[in-house]
Amino acid sequence: MELGKTLGLTEGKATRVAFGEALRDLGGEDSDVVVVDADLNNSTRTDLFAKAHPDRFFNVGIAESNMVGVAAGLAAAGKKAWCASFATFIMSNAYDQLRMSVAFPRWNVKVVGSHSGISIGEDGPSQMGIEDVALACCLPGFYVVVPCDEASTRAAVRALAALDGPAYLRTGRPAAPVIYKEDTSWELGKATELRGGNDLTFITNGLLVSAALEAAAVLEKDGVSARVLDVHTVKPLDVETVVRAARETGRVVVAEEHLAHGGLGSAVAAVLAEQAPTPMRFVNLGDQFAESGSPAALLEKYGMTYENLVRAARELL
């Protein structure tokens, strides 16, 4: 794709691949880590764990609800369970099991939704996870994390592994621009300021982090100083950093590869409405399904590019 091209960002691995590698390594360090998949392990990349630790990998077939139940049972038996499938399958098909078998008892189950957003591309709307963050945020006690590149994904896996409780990790299909160095500080529940600025703030996560950095660079040429926050942890939201950015810059643009309702934009708007009312704009999919096409073409058609972030910023300015 073209993400990050104007800044010369290096194309890294897909976040799903980084997740698979990190999970495999985690399994080599902790024999209590177990993984359950629903016959998509070569796509979610839990196949890397399966090859390294076959005695702790369970493929339940195309049965996401059963997969979540198995993961919950393993967690109840004291194991550190991870389960993975496409974001739309695991969150939409297995929601009742996530609610009653994982969230309610607060078992130590990490749920991973791969192939999220519209950047899954040609597979089309039936397989695009566009509401997964909203659904995950509605599960009481769940952490919800959306990393933007391979290094932050590996950091997220490590951080979530240390968390004794349920969580949702969103990963993507396409290669993602490299934003973080491997040794960059990354903290669960704490937004990362990637660029300072005083005139407005871009609040974003996932693939659109690179778009926000590109937009900030364009605006800088016009004398506009834009702050960029990678709010990778949607829940619990880093309220302190978000409120401070709104107060210091006076304008906020929230960008995410998700429906308009229930995701990062909704979380940020709720906090700012209560603590720091601020002029805002939102860049997202809106209230619609996308269609089949190349990832780059879809992001352009549905307005999730740096040009759209620039346009939203200029409206505020």
DOKE-448895 format. One line per field, with one value per residue (C-alpha): x, y, z; residue number from 0. Coordinates in Angstrom, 3 decimals. Layout:
% residues N
u = c(X, ...)
v = c(Y, ...)
w = c(Z, ...)
seq = c(NUM, ...)
//
This chain:
% residues 317
u = c(0.000, 0.937, 0.762, 3.743, 5.175, 5.412, 7.547, 9.682, 8.561, 9.853, 7.280, 7.315, 5.556, 1.813, 0.706, -0.813, 2.639, 4.283, 1.607, 2.265, 6.004, 5.593, 3.129, 5.475, 8.312, 6.068, 5.155, 8.810, 9.192, 6.014, 4.660, 1.247, 0.549, -2.000, -3.556, -6.911, -7.757, -10.774, -9.151, -7.528, -4.144, -2.214, -3.953, -4.056, -0.464, -1.003, 0.490, 3.885, 2.939, 1.450, 4.686, 6.811, 4.478, 2.070, 1.072, -0.378, -2.198, -5.842, -7.658, -11.400, -12.429, -14.799, -16.562, -15.699, -18.187, -16.770, -13.246, -14.016, -15.604, -12.529, -10.237, -12.344, -12.187, -8.421, -8.164, -10.427, -7.986, -5.131, -3.739, -2.903, -5.211, -5.068, -7.677, -7.633, -9.730, -10.737, -11.949, -15.479, -15.826, -14.532, -16.343, -19.612, -20.079, -18.870, -20.063, -22.341, -19.540, -17.126, -19.667, -20.681, -17.712, -14.840, -15.921, -18.354, -15.954, -12.988, -10.922, -7.388, -8.224, -6.599, -8.778, -7.091, -9.011, -7.010, -7.831, -9.537, -10.881, -11.420, -7.718, -8.374, -9.169, -10.493, -12.158, -15.014, -17.483, -18.494, -14.977, -14.163, -14.045, -15.407, -17.326, -14.932, -13.461, -16.930, -18.022, -14.853, -15.175, -18.656, -17.296, -16.837, -13.269, -11.732, -8.612, -8.816, -5.585, -4.977, -1.229, 0.069, 3.168, 5.258, 7.261, 4.203, 2.369, 5.159, 5.135, 1.369, 1.590, 4.157, 2.112, -1.122, 0.609, 1.541, -2.076, -4.180, -7.536, -9.365, -8.304, -8.873, -5.951, -6.699, -4.304, -4.346, -3.685, -1.451, 2.139, 2.282, 4.732, 7.389, 6.633, 8.416, 11.924, 12.150, 13.462, 10.974, 9.039, 5.476, 3.072, -0.335, -2.991, -0.664, -0.911, 2.326, 3.063, 4.791, 4.976, 4.587, 2.286, 0.344, -2.372, -4.318, -4.037, -4.452, -5.650, -5.384, -4.266, -3.639, -2.854, -3.936, -1.050, 1.180, -1.520, -1.629, 2.137, 1.929, -0.887, 1.101, 4.053, 1.824, 0.292, 3.720, 4.476, 1.542, 2.835, 0.414, 1.828, 0.020, 0.473, 0.114, -1.014, -0.987, -3.827, -3.228, -5.148, -8.755, -9.860, -8.877, -8.349, -5.438, -7.758, -5.005, -3.034, -6.127, -7.541, -4.181, -3.756, -7.239, -6.646, -3.194, -3.996, -7.694, -8.679, -8.850, -9.120, -9.753, -8.876, -9.528, -10.174, -13.542, -17.200, -18.036, -19.836, -18.346, -14.641, -11.809, -13.740, -16.655, -14.339, -12.439, -15.602, -17.192, -14.160, -13.743, -17.446, -17.205, -13.762, -12.602, -15.190, -13.195, -13.950, -13.526, -13.587, -13.701, -12.121, -13.522, -15.742, -18.925, -22.125, -21.705, -20.169, -17.279, -16.886, -14.287, -11.134, -7.452, -6.599, -5.187, -8.214, -10.633, -8.859, -8.919, -12.556, -13.773, -11.714, -9.052, -5.931, -3.640, -5.328, -8.604, -6.904, -5.453, -8.876, -10.453, -7.719, -8.161, -11.892, -11.126, -8.499)
v = c(0.000, 3.672, 4.303, 6.250, 6.735, 10.533, 10.235, 7.430, 5.053, 1.501, -1.173, -3.656, -6.902, -7.194, -6.921, -10.419, -11.799, -9.931, -11.287, -14.858, -14.496, -12.951, -15.638, -18.377, -16.863, -16.428, -20.093, -21.010, -19.120, -20.192, -23.735, -22.578, -20.634, -22.424, -21.375, -22.170, -21.356, -21.874, -23.312, -20.046, -20.498, -19.913, -16.525, -15.436, -16.733, -18.874, -21.526, -20.305, -21.292, -24.579, -25.603, -24.727, -26.059, -28.569, -30.115, -26.768, -25.795, -26.709, -26.269, -26.598, -26.116, -23.476, -23.019, -19.708, -20.032, -23.415, -21.990, -19.319, -21.911, -24.133, -21.181, -20.250, -23.836, -23.913, -20.629, -22.001, -24.891, -22.453, -22.100, -18.804, -19.036, -17.188, -17.648, -16.166, -15.838, -13.124, -10.105, -10.227, -13.968, -14.029, -10.893, -11.274, -15.059, -15.772, -12.688, -14.474, -16.874, -13.946, -12.206, -15.085, -17.480, -14.952, -11.452, -12.398, -14.754, -12.591, -15.553, -14.994, -15.282, -13.111, -12.761, -11.846, -10.531, -10.708, -9.251, -6.261, -3.178, -2.674, -3.135, -6.876, -5.888, -8.275, -10.691, -8.223, -7.003, -10.408, -10.826, -7.241, -6.580, -3.040, -3.190, -5.332, -2.561, -1.367, -4.881, -5.546, -2.274, -3.318, -6.415, -5.488, -5.882, -6.269, -4.393, -3.393, -2.814, -1.727, -1.663, 0.107, -1.848, -4.933, -3.588, -2.255, -5.534, -7.524, -5.111, -5.484, -9.285, -9.087, -6.556, -8.508, -11.745, -10.108, -9.066, -11.507, -11.028, -10.799, -8.626, -8.068, -7.499, -6.250, -7.204, -6.573, -8.335, -5.933, -4.971, -1.949, 0.976, 0.856, 3.466, 2.170, 0.926, -2.414, -0.786, 2.113, 2.512, 1.182, 0.917, -0.732, 1.881, 4.800, 6.750, 7.466, 10.984, 10.428, 14.083, 17.288, 20.110, 23.091, 23.866, 20.596, 16.920, 13.823, 10.934, 7.641, 4.002, 1.047, 1.684, 5.311, 6.257, 6.587, 8.624, 11.013, 11.465, 12.218, 14.693, 16.458, 16.814, 18.372, 20.815, 21.812, 23.258, 25.620, 26.641, 24.399, 22.460, 19.125, 16.723, 12.983, 10.551, 6.804, 5.774, 2.067, 1.159, 2.109, 0.631, 1.695, 5.013, 7.212, 9.963, 12.163, 12.369, 12.844, 15.629, 17.384, 17.302, 18.726, 21.546, 22.384, 22.290, 23.234, 20.997, 17.222, 14.933, 11.249, 8.774, 5.026, 2.128, 1.333, 2.303, 5.748, 4.350, 2.676, 2.828, 5.209, 8.292, 7.507, 6.890, 10.143, 12.182, 10.888, 11.855, 15.297, 16.096, 15.622, 17.016, 19.298, 20.170, 20.617, 21.172, 17.762, 15.991, 12.251, 10.220, 6.673, 4.369, 6.131, 4.094, 1.729, -1.461, -1.258, -3.410, -5.669, -4.093, -3.543, -2.241, 1.021, 1.638, 0.961, 3.264, 5.997, 5.484, 5.477, 8.465, 6.954, 8.571, 11.356, 13.744, 13.263, 13.917, 17.139, 18.162, 17.497, 19.504, 22.442, 22.471, 22.892, 25.552)
w = c(0.000, -0.112, 3.639, 4.903, 1.425, 1.595, 4.733, 3.366, 6.109, 5.743, 5.039, 7.902, 8.620, 8.982, 12.602, 12.360, 11.512, 14.370, 16.681, 15.545, 16.063, 19.505, 20.577, 19.402, 21.425, 24.441, 24.275, 24.404, 27.668, 29.445, 29.268, 30.556, 27.351, 25.157, 21.850, 20.255, 16.638, 14.378, 11.263, 10.166, 11.816, 8.577, 8.289, 11.943, 12.094, 15.161, 12.867, 14.074, 17.626, 16.390, 14.672, 17.694, 20.404, 18.821, 22.154, 23.302, 20.117, 19.481, 16.164, 16.781, 13.156, 11.831, 15.171, 16.774, 19.645, 20.552, 20.290, 22.876, 25.152, 24.901, 25.638, 28.661, 29.916, 29.563, 31.454, 34.185, 34.500, 35.104, 31.595, 29.899, 26.919, 23.618, 20.879, 17.406, 14.276, 11.824, 13.785, 12.432, 13.066, 16.620, 17.777, 15.864, 15.844, 19.373, 21.244, 23.698, 24.641, 25.052, 27.249, 29.514, 29.371, 29.404, 30.469, 33.231, 35.094, 34.020, 32.878, 31.615, 27.917, 25.282, 22.190, 18.903, 15.908, 12.703, 9.259, 10.853, 9.118, 5.395, 4.576, 4.396, 0.797, -1.799, 0.656, 0.910, 3.539, 4.910, 6.288, 7.280, 11.013, 11.107, 14.404, 16.443, 18.607, 19.594, 20.507, 22.474, 24.386, 25.491, 27.262, 30.949, 32.171, 28.707, 27.662, 23.971, 22.057, 18.433, 17.604, 14.508, 13.473, 14.135, 17.083, 18.898, 18.257, 19.845, 22.784, 23.073, 23.167, 25.972, 27.927, 27.560, 28.550, 31.844, 32.401, 34.433, 32.784, 29.444, 26.529, 22.820, 20.441, 16.915, 14.110, 10.367, 7.104, 5.117, 5.751, 8.030, 7.939, 10.641, 13.312, 16.391, 16.979, 18.753, 21.922, 21.951, 25.184, 24.839, 27.766, 27.925, 28.686, 27.961, 24.697, 22.841, 21.617, 18.269, 17.322, 19.301, 18.257, 19.559, 16.988, 16.892, 17.810, 15.682, 17.861, 16.059, 16.098, 13.792, 10.135, 10.352, 12.642, 9.582, 7.825, 10.798, 10.697, 6.973, 7.539, 10.266, 7.897, 5.222, 7.685, 8.958, 5.517, 6.078, 9.476, 11.394, 14.333, 14.712, 17.604, 16.871, 19.563, 19.022, 21.314, 20.900, 24.056, 23.388, 26.701, 29.273, 27.500, 28.545, 29.725, 31.147, 27.891, 25.716, 27.897, 28.146, 24.362, 23.829, 26.302, 24.969, 21.248, 21.241, 18.306, 17.833, 14.802, 15.580, 12.818, 12.862, 10.500, 12.039, 11.976, 13.325, 16.345, 19.394, 18.579, 19.378, 18.257, 20.534, 23.491, 22.963, 22.383, 25.594, 27.665, 26.112, 26.337, 30.090, 30.874, 28.056, 25.386, 22.183, 18.469, 16.811, 13.478, 12.788, 10.000, 9.809, 7.763, 8.827, 9.025, 6.101, 4.820, 2.377, -0.720, -2.259, -3.667, -3.086, 0.407, -0.972, -3.196, -0.342, 2.105, -0.531, -1.508, 2.082, 3.128, 5.367, 3.910, 5.040, 2.581, 4.444, 7.771, 6.351, 5.104, 8.513, 10.228, 7.893, 8.589, 12.276, 11.603)
seq = c(0, 1, 2, 3, 4, 5, 6, 7, 8, 9, 10, 11, 12, 13, 14, 15, 16, 17, 18, 19, 20, 21, 22, 23, 24, 25, 26, 27, 28, 29, 30, 31, 32, 33, 34, 35, 36, 37, 38, 39, 40, 41, 42, 43, 44, 45, 46, 47, 48, 49, 50, 51, 52, 53, 54, 55, 56, 57, 58, 59, 60, 61, 62, 63, 64, 65, 66, 67, 68, 69, 70, 71, 72, 73, 74, 75, 76, 77, 78, 79, 80, 81, 82, 83, 84, 85, 86, 87, 88, 89, 90, 91, 92, 93, 94, 95, 96, 97, 98, 99, 100, 101, 102, 103, 104, 105, 106, 107, 108, 109, 110, 111, 112, 113, 114, 115, 116, 117, 118, 119, 120, 121, 122, 123, 124, 125, 126, 127, 128, 129, 130, 131, 132, 133, 134, 135, 136, 137, 138, 139, 140, 141, 142, 143, 144, 145, 146, 147, 148, 149, 150, 151, 152, 153, 154, 155, 156, 157, 158, 159, 160, 161, 162, 163, 164, 165, 166, 167, 168, 169, 170, 171, 172, 173, 174, 175, 176, 177, 178, 179, 180, 181, 182, 183, 184, 185, 186, 187, 188, 189, 190, 191, 192, 193, 194, 195, 196, 197, 198, 199, 200, 201, 202, 203, 204, 205, 206, 207, 208, 209, 210, 211, 212, 213, 214, 215, 216, 217, 218, 219, 220, 221, 222, 223, 224, 225, 226, 227, 228, 229, 230, 231, 232, 233, 234, 235, 236, 237, 238, 239, 240, 241, 242, 243, 244, 245, 246, 247, 248, 249, 250, 251, 252, 253, 254, 255, 256, 257, 258, 259, 260, 261, 262, 263, 264, 265, 266, 267, 268, 269, 270, 271, 272, 273, 274, 275, 276, 277, 278, 279, 280, 281, 282, 283, 284, 285, 286, 287, 288, 289, 290, 291, 292, 293, 294, 295, 296, 297, 298, 299, 300, 301, 302, 303, 304, 305, 306, 307, 308, 309, 310, 311, 312, 313, 314, 315, 316)
//
